[in-house]
Amino acid sequence: MRAEASRLDDESSDLERMRDSLQEQINDAEHERKKITGGNDASAAESERLAALGEMLYAFEQYARAKAAGKLLQMAINKSREGKDRALARTDDLLRQLTAGAFEGVREDYDEGDKPVLAGVRQGGEYVRVEGMSDGTRDQMYLALFVAALEERLEKHASGLPFIADDLFVNFDNERAAAGFKILGKLAEKTQVLFFSHHAHLLEIARKTLGDGLSVHILRPQ
């Protein structure tokens, strides 16, 4: 896990360089657009600028994922150093719930260079590394890691801040979203949980899953 965290730090650095390069492309495209007055050349320059912007936004998303994964892995490493297996057992339990039993837990695997990497364990024992997972399963594994670490922290320290989730289940199917709401419902017994979403179907799933334990506030544009 230590090597995996280091790899993610390296990946974050690469993404920062990609972001800077893309920003230069956007600035250059914007400069060219200002020099051109109308015609197909102006349209092409604007298209180039927008394409570069799209790539930059994608790089930002990947950068955020890498940074978040690195922090979660470091938390797991620290728990391992302290000799605490309970957090890992809780992570396994949460991942089973979030994946409807498709995955049994989280373990170390080894890449071609014999370096440890993070992997999920399917039913039957197959290891699936992070890069081989779907977006939904990857999000579910990170959520399991985070909630397990947060629950353990809440046992020792009173919560002073709410847990805020912004469209956390956007890559979940309905069954896994329901499992996620159950987990957040249990977490809400220990700390305040705020869940934001613009997906109406998630509201219905939350209502069916949590019943009277759910308080809904619909924000409408002024």
PyMOL CGO cylinders between C-alpha atoms (Angstrom):
from pymol import cmd
from pymol.cgo import CYLINDER

trace = [
    CYLINDER, 0.00, 0.00, 0.00, 2.89, 2.34, 0.73, 0.3, 1, 1, 1, 1, 1, 1,
    CYLINDER, 2.89, 2.34, 0.73, 4.17, 1.90, -2.83, 0.3, 1, 1, 1, 1, 1, 1,
    CYLINDER, 4.17, 1.90, -2.83, 0.67, 2.48, -4.20, 0.3, 1, 1, 1, 1, 1, 1,
    CYLINDER, 0.67, 2.48, -4.20, 0.36, 5.74, -2.31, 0.3, 1, 1, 1, 1, 1, 1,
    CYLINDER, 0.36, 5.74, -2.31, 3.73, 6.84, -3.71, 0.3, 1, 1, 1, 1, 1, 1,
    CYLINDER, 3.73, 6.84, -3.71, 2.57, 5.91, -7.22, 0.3, 1, 1, 1, 1, 1, 1,
    CYLINDER, 2.57, 5.91, -7.22, -0.56, 8.01, -6.79, 0.3, 1, 1, 1, 1, 1, 1,
    CYLINDER, -0.56, 8.01, -6.79, 1.53, 10.97, -5.65, 0.3, 1, 1, 1, 1, 1, 1,
    CYLINDER, 1.53, 10.97, -5.65, 3.62, 10.60, -8.84, 0.3, 1, 1, 1, 1, 1, 1,
    CYLINDER, 3.62, 10.60, -8.84, 0.41, 10.42, -10.88, 0.3, 1, 1, 1, 1, 1, 1,
    CYLINDER, 0.41, 10.42, -10.88, -0.83, 13.59, -9.23, 0.3, 1, 1, 1, 1, 1, 1,
    CYLINDER, -0.83, 13.59, -9.23, 2.40, 15.36, -10.18, 0.3, 1, 1, 1, 1, 1, 1,
    CYLINDER, 2.40, 15.36, -10.18, 2.01, 14.20, -13.80, 0.3, 1, 1, 1, 1, 1, 1,
    CYLINDER, 2.01, 14.20, -13.80, -1.56, 15.50, -13.84, 0.3, 1, 1, 1, 1, 1, 1,
    CYLINDER, -1.56, 15.50, -13.84, -0.43, 18.86, -12.49, 0.3, 1, 1, 1, 1, 1, 1,
    CYLINDER, -0.43, 18.86, -12.49, 2.04, 19.11, -15.37, 0.3, 1, 1, 1, 1, 1, 1,
    CYLINDER, 2.04, 19.11, -15.37, -0.73, 18.09, -17.81, 0.3, 1, 1, 1, 1, 1, 1,
    CYLINDER, -0.73, 18.09, -17.81, -2.97, 20.77, -16.34, 0.3, 1, 1, 1, 1, 1, 1,
    CYLINDER, -2.97, 20.77, -16.34, -0.29, 23.44, -16.80, 0.3, 1, 1, 1, 1, 1, 1,
    CYLINDER, -0.29, 23.44, -16.80, 0.32, 22.34, -20.38, 0.3, 1, 1, 1, 1, 1, 1,
    CYLINDER, 0.32, 22.34, -20.38, -3.37, 22.46, -21.18, 0.3, 1, 1, 1, 1, 1, 1,
    CYLINDER, -3.37, 22.46, -21.18, -3.68, 25.90, -19.64, 0.3, 1, 1, 1, 1, 1, 1,
    CYLINDER, -3.68, 25.90, -19.64, -0.93, 27.08, -21.99, 0.3, 1, 1, 1, 1, 1, 1,
    CYLINDER, -0.93, 27.08, -21.99, -2.86, 25.60, -24.95, 0.3, 1, 1, 1, 1, 1, 1,
    CYLINDER, -2.86, 25.60, -24.95, -5.99, 27.43, -23.88, 0.3, 1, 1, 1, 1, 1, 1,
    CYLINDER, -5.99, 27.43, -23.88, -4.10, 30.71, -23.51, 0.3, 1, 1, 1, 1, 1, 1,
    CYLINDER, -4.10, 30.71, -23.51, -2.51, 30.29, -26.94, 0.3, 1, 1, 1, 1, 1, 1,
    CYLINDER, -2.51, 30.29, -26.94, -5.86, 29.46, -28.55, 0.3, 1, 1, 1, 1, 1, 1,
    CYLINDER, -5.86, 29.46, -28.55, -7.47, 32.46, -26.89, 0.3, 1, 1, 1, 1, 1, 1,
    CYLINDER, -7.47, 32.46, -26.89, -4.63, 34.69, -28.12, 0.3, 1, 1, 1, 1, 1, 1,
    CYLINDER, -4.63, 34.69, -28.12, -5.07, 33.44, -31.69, 0.3, 1, 1, 1, 1, 1, 1,
    CYLINDER, -5.07, 33.44, -31.69, -8.84, 33.89, -31.51, 0.3, 1, 1, 1, 1, 1, 1,
    CYLINDER, -8.84, 33.89, -31.51, -8.44, 37.53, -30.51, 0.3, 1, 1, 1, 1, 1, 1,
    CYLINDER, -8.44, 37.53, -30.51, -6.14, 38.16, -33.46, 0.3, 1, 1, 1, 1, 1, 1,
    CYLINDER, -6.14, 38.16, -33.46, -8.65, 36.73, -35.94, 0.3, 1, 1, 1, 1, 1, 1,
    CYLINDER, -8.65, 36.73, -35.94, -11.77, 38.68, -36.92, 0.3, 1, 1, 1, 1, 1, 1,
    CYLINDER, -11.77, 38.68, -36.92, -14.47, 36.34, -38.23, 0.3, 1, 1, 1, 1, 1, 1,
    CYLINDER, -14.47, 36.34, -38.23, -14.32, 33.58, -40.81, 0.3, 1, 1, 1, 1, 1, 1,
    CYLINDER, -14.32, 33.58, -40.81, -13.54, 29.87, -40.59, 0.3, 1, 1, 1, 1, 1, 1,
    CYLINDER, -13.54, 29.87, -40.59, -10.20, 30.51, -38.92, 0.3, 1, 1, 1, 1, 1, 1,
    CYLINDER, -10.20, 30.51, -38.92, -11.95, 32.11, -35.95, 0.3, 1, 1, 1, 1, 1, 1,
    CYLINDER, -11.95, 32.11, -35.95, -14.31, 29.17, -35.69, 0.3, 1, 1, 1, 1, 1, 1,
    CYLINDER, -14.31, 29.17, -35.69, -11.41, 26.70, -35.79, 0.3, 1, 1, 1, 1, 1, 1,
    CYLINDER, -11.41, 26.70, -35.79, -9.51, 28.62, -33.13, 0.3, 1, 1, 1, 1, 1, 1,
    CYLINDER, -9.51, 28.62, -33.13, -12.56, 28.65, -30.87, 0.3, 1, 1, 1, 1, 1, 1,
    CYLINDER, -12.56, 28.65, -30.87, -13.04, 24.90, -31.37, 0.3, 1, 1, 1, 1, 1, 1,
    CYLINDER, -13.04, 24.90, -31.37, -9.41, 24.31, -30.48, 0.3, 1, 1, 1, 1, 1, 1,
    CYLINDER, -9.41, 24.31, -30.48, -9.80, 26.38, -27.32, 0.3, 1, 1, 1, 1, 1, 1,
    CYLINDER, -9.80, 26.38, -27.32, -12.92, 24.51, -26.25, 0.3, 1, 1, 1, 1, 1, 1,
    CYLINDER, -12.92, 24.51, -26.25, -11.31, 21.12, -26.92, 0.3, 1, 1, 1, 1, 1, 1,
    CYLINDER, -11.31, 21.12, -26.92, -8.31, 22.09, -24.81, 0.3, 1, 1, 1, 1, 1, 1,
    CYLINDER, -8.31, 22.09, -24.81, -10.64, 23.25, -22.05, 0.3, 1, 1, 1, 1, 1, 1,
    CYLINDER, -10.64, 23.25, -22.05, -12.46, 19.92, -22.11, 0.3, 1, 1, 1, 1, 1, 1,
    CYLINDER, -12.46, 19.92, -22.11, -9.17, 18.04, -21.80, 0.3, 1, 1, 1, 1, 1, 1,
    CYLINDER, -9.17, 18.04, -21.80, -8.16, 20.24, -18.90, 0.3, 1, 1, 1, 1, 1, 1,
    CYLINDER, -8.16, 20.24, -18.90, -11.42, 19.58, -17.06, 0.3, 1, 1, 1, 1, 1, 1,
    CYLINDER, -11.42, 19.58, -17.06, -10.91, 15.84, -17.54, 0.3, 1, 1, 1, 1, 1, 1,
    CYLINDER, -10.91, 15.84, -17.54, -7.37, 16.17, -16.18, 0.3, 1, 1, 1, 1, 1, 1,
    CYLINDER, -7.37, 16.17, -16.18, -8.72, 18.02, -13.14, 0.3, 1, 1, 1, 1, 1, 1,
    CYLINDER, -8.72, 18.02, -13.14, -11.18, 15.18, -12.50, 0.3, 1, 1, 1, 1, 1, 1,
    CYLINDER, -11.18, 15.18, -12.50, -8.44, 12.55, -12.74, 0.3, 1, 1, 1, 1, 1, 1,
    CYLINDER, -8.44, 12.55, -12.74, -6.20, 14.69, -10.53, 0.3, 1, 1, 1, 1, 1, 1,
    CYLINDER, -6.20, 14.69, -10.53, -8.89, 14.92, -7.84, 0.3, 1, 1, 1, 1, 1, 1,
    CYLINDER, -8.89, 14.92, -7.84, -9.45, 11.15, -7.96, 0.3, 1, 1, 1, 1, 1, 1,
    CYLINDER, -9.45, 11.15, -7.96, -5.74, 10.46, -7.62, 0.3, 1, 1, 1, 1, 1, 1,
    CYLINDER, -5.74, 10.46, -7.62, -5.35, 12.85, -4.69, 0.3, 1, 1, 1, 1, 1, 1,
    CYLINDER, -5.35, 12.85, -4.69, -8.39, 11.42, -2.91, 0.3, 1, 1, 1, 1, 1, 1,
    CYLINDER, -8.39, 11.42, -2.91, -7.21, 7.87, -3.47, 0.3, 1, 1, 1, 1, 1, 1,
    CYLINDER, -7.21, 7.87, -3.47, -3.76, 8.74, -2.16, 0.3, 1, 1, 1, 1, 1, 1,
    CYLINDER, -3.76, 8.74, -2.16, -5.22, 10.16, 1.06, 0.3, 1, 1, 1, 1, 1, 1,
    CYLINDER, -5.22, 10.16, 1.06, -7.48, 7.16, 1.60, 0.3, 1, 1, 1, 1, 1, 1,
    CYLINDER, -7.48, 7.16, 1.60, -4.60, 4.77, 1.02, 0.3, 1, 1, 1, 1, 1, 1,
    CYLINDER, -4.60, 4.77, 1.02, -2.42, 6.68, 3.47, 0.3, 1, 1, 1, 1, 1, 1,
    CYLINDER, -2.42, 6.68, 3.47, -5.17, 6.35, 6.08, 0.3, 1, 1, 1, 1, 1, 1,
    CYLINDER, -5.17, 6.35, 6.08, -5.24, 2.60, 5.47, 0.3, 1, 1, 1, 1, 1, 1,
    CYLINDER, -5.24, 2.60, 5.47, -1.45, 2.44, 5.77, 0.3, 1, 1, 1, 1, 1, 1,
    CYLINDER, -1.45, 2.44, 5.77, -1.54, 4.30, 9.08, 0.3, 1, 1, 1, 1, 1, 1,
    CYLINDER, -1.54, 4.30, 9.08, -4.16, 1.90, 10.42, 0.3, 1, 1, 1, 1, 1, 1,
    CYLINDER, -4.16, 1.90, 10.42, -1.99, -1.03, 9.39, 0.3, 1, 1, 1, 1, 1, 1,
    CYLINDER, -1.99, -1.03, 9.39, 0.99, 0.46, 11.20, 0.3, 1, 1, 1, 1, 1, 1,
    CYLINDER, 0.99, 0.46, 11.20, -1.08, 0.75, 14.35, 0.3, 1, 1, 1, 1, 1, 1,
    CYLINDER, -1.08, 0.75, 14.35, -1.97, -2.93, 14.05, 0.3, 1, 1, 1, 1, 1, 1,
    CYLINDER, -1.97, -2.93, 14.05, -5.70, -2.33, 13.78, 0.3, 1, 1, 1, 1, 1, 1,
    CYLINDER, -5.70, -2.33, 13.78, -7.51, -4.88, 11.65, 0.3, 1, 1, 1, 1, 1, 1,
    CYLINDER, -7.51, -4.88, 11.65, -11.02, -3.77, 12.59, 0.3, 1, 1, 1, 1, 1, 1,
    CYLINDER, -11.02, -3.77, 12.59, -11.03, -0.93, 10.05, 0.3, 1, 1, 1, 1, 1, 1,
    CYLINDER, -11.03, -0.93, 10.05, -10.09, -3.36, 7.28, 0.3, 1, 1, 1, 1, 1, 1,
    CYLINDER, -10.09, -3.36, 7.28, -12.83, -5.77, 8.34, 0.3, 1, 1, 1, 1, 1, 1,
    CYLINDER, -12.83, -5.77, 8.34, -15.32, -2.90, 8.32, 0.3, 1, 1, 1, 1, 1, 1,
    CYLINDER, -15.32, -2.90, 8.32, -14.10, -1.81, 4.86, 0.3, 1, 1, 1, 1, 1, 1,
    CYLINDER, -14.10, -1.81, 4.86, -14.70, -5.34, 3.57, 0.3, 1, 1, 1, 1, 1, 1,
    CYLINDER, -14.70, -5.34, 3.57, -18.20, -5.36, 5.06, 0.3, 1, 1, 1, 1, 1, 1,
    CYLINDER, -18.20, -5.36, 5.06, -19.06, -1.99, 3.52, 0.3, 1, 1, 1, 1, 1, 1,
    CYLINDER, -19.06, -1.99, 3.52, -17.70, -2.98, 0.11, 0.3, 1, 1, 1, 1, 1, 1,
    CYLINDER, -17.70, -2.98, 0.11, -19.81, -6.15, 0.13, 0.3, 1, 1, 1, 1, 1, 1,
    CYLINDER, -19.81, -6.15, 0.13, -22.89, -4.05, 0.84, 0.3, 1, 1, 1, 1, 1, 1,
    CYLINDER, -22.89, -4.05, 0.84, -22.08, -1.39, -1.74, 0.3, 1, 1, 1, 1, 1, 1,
    CYLINDER, -22.08, -1.39, -1.74, -21.37, -3.90, -4.53, 0.3, 1, 1, 1, 1, 1, 1,
    CYLINDER, -21.37, -3.90, -4.53, -24.32, -6.20, -3.70, 0.3, 1, 1, 1, 1, 1, 1,
    CYLINDER, -24.32, -6.20, -3.70, -21.85, -8.96, -2.86, 0.3, 1, 1, 1, 1, 1, 1,
    CYLINDER, -21.85, -8.96, -2.86, -19.90, -8.76, -6.12, 0.3, 1, 1, 1, 1, 1, 1,
    CYLINDER, -19.90, -8.76, -6.12, -16.75, -7.85, -4.16, 0.3, 1, 1, 1, 1, 1, 1,
    CYLINDER, -16.75, -7.85, -4.16, -15.75, -9.35, -0.82, 0.3, 1, 1, 1, 1, 1, 1,
    CYLINDER, -15.75, -9.35, -0.82, -13.10, -6.90, 0.28, 0.3, 1, 1, 1, 1, 1, 1,
    CYLINDER, -13.10, -6.90, 0.28, -9.97, -4.82, -0.34, 0.3, 1, 1, 1, 1, 1, 1,
    CYLINDER, -9.97, -4.82, -0.34, -6.47, -6.27, -0.38, 0.3, 1, 1, 1, 1, 1, 1,
    CYLINDER, -6.47, -6.27, -0.38, -2.94, -5.68, -1.64, 0.3, 1, 1, 1, 1, 1, 1,
    CYLINDER, -2.94, -5.68, -1.64, -1.99, -7.15, -4.99, 0.3, 1, 1, 1, 1, 1, 1,
    CYLINDER, -1.99, -7.15, -4.99, 1.33, -6.95, -6.84, 0.3, 1, 1, 1, 1, 1, 1,
    CYLINDER, 1.33, -6.95, -6.84, 2.02, -5.50, -10.29, 0.3, 1, 1, 1, 1, 1, 1,
    CYLINDER, 2.02, -5.50, -10.29, 4.45, -6.79, -12.88, 0.3, 1, 1, 1, 1, 1, 1,
    CYLINDER, 4.45, -6.79, -12.88, 7.29, -5.08, -11.03, 0.3, 1, 1, 1, 1, 1, 1,
    CYLINDER, 7.29, -5.08, -11.03, 6.32, -6.89, -7.82, 0.3, 1, 1, 1, 1, 1, 1,
    CYLINDER, 6.32, -6.89, -7.82, 5.15, -3.64, -6.25, 0.3, 1, 1, 1, 1, 1, 1,
    CYLINDER, 5.15, -3.64, -6.25, 2.06, -3.68, -4.01, 0.3, 1, 1, 1, 1, 1, 1,
    CYLINDER, 2.06, -3.68, -4.01, -1.09, -2.11, -5.49, 0.3, 1, 1, 1, 1, 1, 1,
    CYLINDER, -1.09, -2.11, -5.49, -4.66, -1.78, -4.22, 0.3, 1, 1, 1, 1, 1, 1,
    CYLINDER, -4.66, -1.78, -4.22, -7.18, -4.35, -5.44, 0.3, 1, 1, 1, 1, 1, 1,
    CYLINDER, -7.18, -4.35, -5.44, -10.74, -5.45, -4.78, 0.3, 1, 1, 1, 1, 1, 1,
    CYLINDER, -10.74, -5.45, -4.78, -11.47, -9.14, -4.22, 0.3, 1, 1, 1, 1, 1, 1,
    CYLINDER, -11.47, -9.14, -4.22, -14.38, -10.67, -6.12, 0.3, 1, 1, 1, 1, 1, 1,
    CYLINDER, -14.38, -10.67, -6.12, -16.42, -13.61, -4.93, 0.3, 1, 1, 1, 1, 1, 1,
    CYLINDER, -16.42, -13.61, -4.93, -14.27, -16.63, -5.64, 0.3, 1, 1, 1, 1, 1, 1,
    CYLINDER, -14.27, -16.63, -5.64, -11.03, -14.85, -4.83, 0.3, 1, 1, 1, 1, 1, 1,
    CYLINDER, -11.03, -14.85, -4.83, -10.24, -12.99, -8.09, 0.3, 1, 1, 1, 1, 1, 1,
    CYLINDER, -10.24, -12.99, -8.09, -8.26, -9.79, -7.53, 0.3, 1, 1, 1, 1, 1, 1,
    CYLINDER, -8.26, -9.79, -7.53, -9.26, -6.72, -9.56, 0.3, 1, 1, 1, 1, 1, 1,
    CYLINDER, -9.26, -6.72, -9.56, -6.92, -3.73, -9.44, 0.3, 1, 1, 1, 1, 1, 1,
    CYLINDER, -6.92, -3.73, -9.44, -8.24, -0.18, -9.31, 0.3, 1, 1, 1, 1, 1, 1,
    CYLINDER, -8.24, -0.18, -9.31, -7.51, 0.50, -12.98, 0.3, 1, 1, 1, 1, 1, 1,
    CYLINDER, -7.51, 0.50, -12.98, -9.53, -2.59, -13.95, 0.3, 1, 1, 1, 1, 1, 1,
    CYLINDER, -9.53, -2.59, -13.95, -12.68, -1.52, -12.11, 0.3, 1, 1, 1, 1, 1, 1,
    CYLINDER, -12.68, -1.52, -12.11, -15.66, 0.33, -13.49, 0.3, 1, 1, 1, 1, 1, 1,
    CYLINDER, -15.66, 0.33, -13.49, -16.17, 3.92, -12.32, 0.3, 1, 1, 1, 1, 1, 1,
    CYLINDER, -16.17, 3.92, -12.32, -18.99, 2.78, -10.07, 0.3, 1, 1, 1, 1, 1, 1,
    CYLINDER, -18.99, 2.78, -10.07, -17.04, -0.01, -8.37, 0.3, 1, 1, 1, 1, 1, 1,
    CYLINDER, -17.04, -0.01, -8.37, -14.04, 2.27, -7.91, 0.3, 1, 1, 1, 1, 1, 1,
    CYLINDER, -14.04, 2.27, -7.91, -16.25, 4.89, -6.27, 0.3, 1, 1, 1, 1, 1, 1,
    CYLINDER, -16.25, 4.89, -6.27, -17.79, 2.22, -4.04, 0.3, 1, 1, 1, 1, 1, 1,
    CYLINDER, -17.79, 2.22, -4.04, -14.38, 1.00, -2.90, 0.3, 1, 1, 1, 1, 1, 1,
    CYLINDER, -14.38, 1.00, -2.90, -13.21, 4.51, -2.05, 0.3, 1, 1, 1, 1, 1, 1,
    CYLINDER, -13.21, 4.51, -2.05, -16.47, 5.17, -0.19, 0.3, 1, 1, 1, 1, 1, 1,
    CYLINDER, -16.47, 5.17, -0.19, -16.01, 1.96, 1.81, 0.3, 1, 1, 1, 1, 1, 1,
    CYLINDER, -16.01, 1.96, 1.81, -12.46, 2.99, 2.75, 0.3, 1, 1, 1, 1, 1, 1,
    CYLINDER, -12.46, 2.99, 2.75, -13.55, 6.48, 3.71, 0.3, 1, 1, 1, 1, 1, 1,
    CYLINDER, -13.55, 6.48, 3.71, -16.59, 5.50, 5.78, 0.3, 1, 1, 1, 1, 1, 1,
    CYLINDER, -16.59, 5.50, 5.78, -14.64, 2.81, 7.66, 0.3, 1, 1, 1, 1, 1, 1,
    CYLINDER, -14.64, 2.81, 7.66, -11.94, 5.34, 8.57, 0.3, 1, 1, 1, 1, 1, 1,
    CYLINDER, -11.94, 5.34, 8.57, -14.53, 8.00, 9.49, 0.3, 1, 1, 1, 1, 1, 1,
    CYLINDER, -14.53, 8.00, 9.49, -16.49, 5.63, 11.72, 0.3, 1, 1, 1, 1, 1, 1,
    CYLINDER, -16.49, 5.63, 11.72, -13.38, 4.72, 13.64, 0.3, 1, 1, 1, 1, 1, 1,
    CYLINDER, -13.38, 4.72, 13.64, -12.49, 8.37, 14.06, 0.3, 1, 1, 1, 1, 1, 1,
    CYLINDER, -12.49, 8.37, 14.06, -15.99, 9.18, 15.31, 0.3, 1, 1, 1, 1, 1, 1,
    CYLINDER, -15.99, 9.18, 15.31, -15.62, 6.55, 18.01, 0.3, 1, 1, 1, 1, 1, 1,
    CYLINDER, -15.62, 6.55, 18.01, -12.74, 8.55, 19.46, 0.3, 1, 1, 1, 1, 1, 1,
    CYLINDER, -12.74, 8.55, 19.46, -13.68, 12.13, 18.67, 0.3, 1, 1, 1, 1, 1, 1,
    CYLINDER, -13.68, 12.13, 18.67, -17.01, 13.95, 18.71, 0.3, 1, 1, 1, 1, 1, 1,
    CYLINDER, -17.01, 13.95, 18.71, -17.95, 15.11, 15.23, 0.3, 1, 1, 1, 1, 1, 1,
    CYLINDER, -17.95, 15.11, 15.23, -17.73, 18.84, 14.69, 0.3, 1, 1, 1, 1, 1, 1,
    CYLINDER, -17.73, 18.84, 14.69, -18.39, 18.87, 10.95, 0.3, 1, 1, 1, 1, 1, 1,
    CYLINDER, -18.39, 18.87, 10.95, -21.10, 17.26, 8.80, 0.3, 1, 1, 1, 1, 1, 1,
    CYLINDER, -21.10, 17.26, 8.80, -20.40, 14.63, 6.15, 0.3, 1, 1, 1, 1, 1, 1,
    CYLINDER, -20.40, 14.63, 6.15, -21.27, 16.30, 2.83, 0.3, 1, 1, 1, 1, 1, 1,
    CYLINDER, -21.27, 16.30, 2.83, -21.86, 14.23, -0.32, 0.3, 1, 1, 1, 1, 1, 1,
    CYLINDER, -21.86, 14.23, -0.32, -22.43, 15.89, -3.69, 0.3, 1, 1, 1, 1, 1, 1,
    CYLINDER, -22.43, 15.89, -3.69, -23.99, 13.40, -6.17, 0.3, 1, 1, 1, 1, 1, 1,
    CYLINDER, -23.99, 13.40, -6.17, -22.00, 10.64, -4.52, 0.3, 1, 1, 1, 1, 1, 1,
    CYLINDER, -22.00, 10.64, -4.52, -23.98, 7.87, -6.27, 0.3, 1, 1, 1, 1, 1, 1,
    CYLINDER, -23.98, 7.87, -6.27, -23.90, 9.21, -9.81, 0.3, 1, 1, 1, 1, 1, 1,
    CYLINDER, -23.90, 9.21, -9.81, -22.09, 6.04, -11.00, 0.3, 1, 1, 1, 1, 1, 1,
    CYLINDER, -22.09, 6.04, -11.00, -24.19, 3.61, -8.89, 0.3, 1, 1, 1, 1, 1, 1,
    CYLINDER, -24.19, 3.61, -8.89, -27.07, 1.50, -10.18, 0.3, 1, 1, 1, 1, 1, 1,
    CYLINDER, -27.07, 1.50, -10.18, -30.31, 1.54, -8.17, 0.3, 1, 1, 1, 1, 1, 1,
    CYLINDER, -30.31, 1.54, -8.17, -29.47, -1.48, -6.02, 0.3, 1, 1, 1, 1, 1, 1,
    CYLINDER, -29.47, -1.48, -6.02, -26.06, -0.13, -5.05, 0.3, 1, 1, 1, 1, 1, 1,
    CYLINDER, -26.06, -0.13, -5.05, -27.46, 3.36, -4.49, 0.3, 1, 1, 1, 1, 1, 1,
    CYLINDER, -27.46, 3.36, -4.49, -29.97, 1.87, -2.02, 0.3, 1, 1, 1, 1, 1, 1,
    CYLINDER, -29.97, 1.87, -2.02, -27.10, 0.12, -0.22, 0.3, 1, 1, 1, 1, 1, 1,
    CYLINDER, -27.10, 0.12, -0.22, -25.21, 3.40, -0.13, 0.3, 1, 1, 1, 1, 1, 1,
    CYLINDER, -25.21, 3.40, -0.13, -28.17, 5.22, 1.43, 0.3, 1, 1, 1, 1, 1, 1,
    CYLINDER, -28.17, 5.22, 1.43, -28.44, 2.51, 4.10, 0.3, 1, 1, 1, 1, 1, 1,
    CYLINDER, -28.44, 2.51, 4.10, -24.79, 3.06, 4.99, 0.3, 1, 1, 1, 1, 1, 1,
    CYLINDER, -24.79, 3.06, 4.99, -25.23, 6.84, 5.09, 0.3, 1, 1, 1, 1, 1, 1,
    CYLINDER, -25.23, 6.84, 5.09, -28.32, 6.34, 7.24, 0.3, 1, 1, 1, 1, 1, 1,
    CYLINDER, -28.32, 6.34, 7.24, -26.24, 4.45, 9.80, 0.3, 1, 1, 1, 1, 1, 1,
    CYLINDER, -26.24, 4.45, 9.80, -23.52, 7.08, 9.58, 0.3, 1, 1, 1, 1, 1, 1,
    CYLINDER, -23.52, 7.08, 9.58, -26.13, 9.77, 10.27, 0.3, 1, 1, 1, 1, 1, 1,
    CYLINDER, -26.13, 9.77, 10.27, -26.62, 8.21, 13.72, 0.3, 1, 1, 1, 1, 1, 1,
    CYLINDER, -26.62, 8.21, 13.72, -23.09, 9.36, 14.55, 0.3, 1, 1, 1, 1, 1, 1,
    CYLINDER, -23.09, 9.36, 14.55, -22.71, 12.60, 12.60, 0.3, 1, 1, 1, 1, 1, 1,
    CYLINDER, -22.71, 12.60, 12.60, -24.77, 14.87, 10.37, 0.3, 1, 1, 1, 1, 1, 1,
    CYLINDER, -24.77, 14.87, 10.37, -24.97, 13.70, 6.75, 0.3, 1, 1, 1, 1, 1, 1,
    CYLINDER, -24.97, 13.70, 6.75, -25.91, 16.10, 3.93, 0.3, 1, 1, 1, 1, 1, 1,
    CYLINDER, -25.91, 16.10, 3.93, -26.54, 14.57, 0.50, 0.3, 1, 1, 1, 1, 1, 1,
    CYLINDER, -26.54, 14.57, 0.50, -26.92, 16.85, -2.53, 0.3, 1, 1, 1, 1, 1, 1,
    CYLINDER, -26.92, 16.85, -2.53, -28.20, 15.62, -5.89, 0.3, 1, 1, 1, 1, 1, 1,
    CYLINDER, -28.20, 15.62, -5.89, -30.03, 16.83, -8.99, 0.3, 1, 1, 1, 1, 1, 1,
    CYLINDER, -30.03, 16.83, -8.99, -31.09, 13.25, -9.91, 0.3, 1, 1, 1, 1, 1, 1,
    CYLINDER, -31.09, 13.25, -9.91, -34.78, 12.76, -9.07, 0.3, 1, 1, 1, 1, 1, 1,
    CYLINDER, -34.78, 12.76, -9.07, -34.54, 8.96, -9.11, 0.3, 1, 1, 1, 1, 1, 1,
    CYLINDER, -34.54, 8.96, -9.11, -32.03, 9.06, -6.24, 0.3, 1, 1, 1, 1, 1, 1,
    CYLINDER, -32.03, 9.06, -6.24, -34.54, 10.96, -4.13, 0.3, 1, 1, 1, 1, 1, 1,
    CYLINDER, -34.54, 10.96, -4.13, -37.08, 8.20, -4.64, 0.3, 1, 1, 1, 1, 1, 1,
    CYLINDER, -37.08, 8.20, -4.64, -34.52, 5.52, -3.75, 0.3, 1, 1, 1, 1, 1, 1,
    CYLINDER, -34.52, 5.52, -3.75, -33.56, 7.46, -0.62, 0.3, 1, 1, 1, 1, 1, 1,
    CYLINDER, -33.56, 7.46, -0.62, -37.21, 7.76, 0.42, 0.3, 1, 1, 1, 1, 1, 1,
    CYLINDER, -37.21, 7.76, 0.42, -37.83, 4.04, -0.02, 0.3, 1, 1, 1, 1, 1, 1,
    CYLINDER, -37.83, 4.04, -0.02, -34.61, 3.14, 1.79, 0.3, 1, 1, 1, 1, 1, 1,
    CYLINDER, -34.61, 3.14, 1.79, -34.61, 5.56, 4.72, 0.3, 1, 1, 1, 1, 1, 1,
    CYLINDER, -34.61, 5.56, 4.72, -38.31, 6.29, 5.21, 0.3, 1, 1, 1, 1, 1, 1,
    CYLINDER, -38.31, 6.29, 5.21, -38.94, 8.66, 8.12, 0.3, 1, 1, 1, 1, 1, 1,
    CYLINDER, -38.94, 8.66, 8.12, -35.21, 8.96, 8.76, 0.3, 1, 1, 1, 1, 1, 1,
    CYLINDER, -35.21, 8.96, 8.76, -34.89, 11.19, 5.68, 0.3, 1, 1, 1, 1, 1, 1,
    CYLINDER, -34.89, 11.19, 5.68, -35.38, 14.96, 5.70, 0.3, 1, 1, 1, 1, 1, 1,
    CYLINDER, -35.38, 14.96, 5.70, -35.76, 16.42, 2.20, 0.3, 1, 1, 1, 1, 1, 1,
    CYLINDER, -35.76, 16.42, 2.20, -35.20, 20.05, 1.19, 0.3, 1, 1, 1, 1, 1, 1,
    CYLINDER, -35.20, 20.05, 1.19, -35.77, 20.90, -2.48, 0.3, 1, 1, 1, 1, 1, 1,
    CYLINDER, -35.77, 20.90, -2.48, -33.80, 23.93, -3.65, 0.3, 1, 1, 1, 1, 1, 1,
    CYLINDER, -33.80, 23.93, -3.65, -35.52, 25.81, -6.44, 0.3, 1, 1, 1, 1, 1, 1,
    CYLINDER, -35.52, 25.81, -6.44, -34.03, 28.58, -8.62, 0.3, 1, 1, 1, 1, 1, 1,
    CYLINDER, -34.03, 28.58, -8.62, -35.11, 32.07, -7.66, 0.3, 1, 1, 1, 1, 1, 1,
]
cmd.load_cgo(trace, "trace")
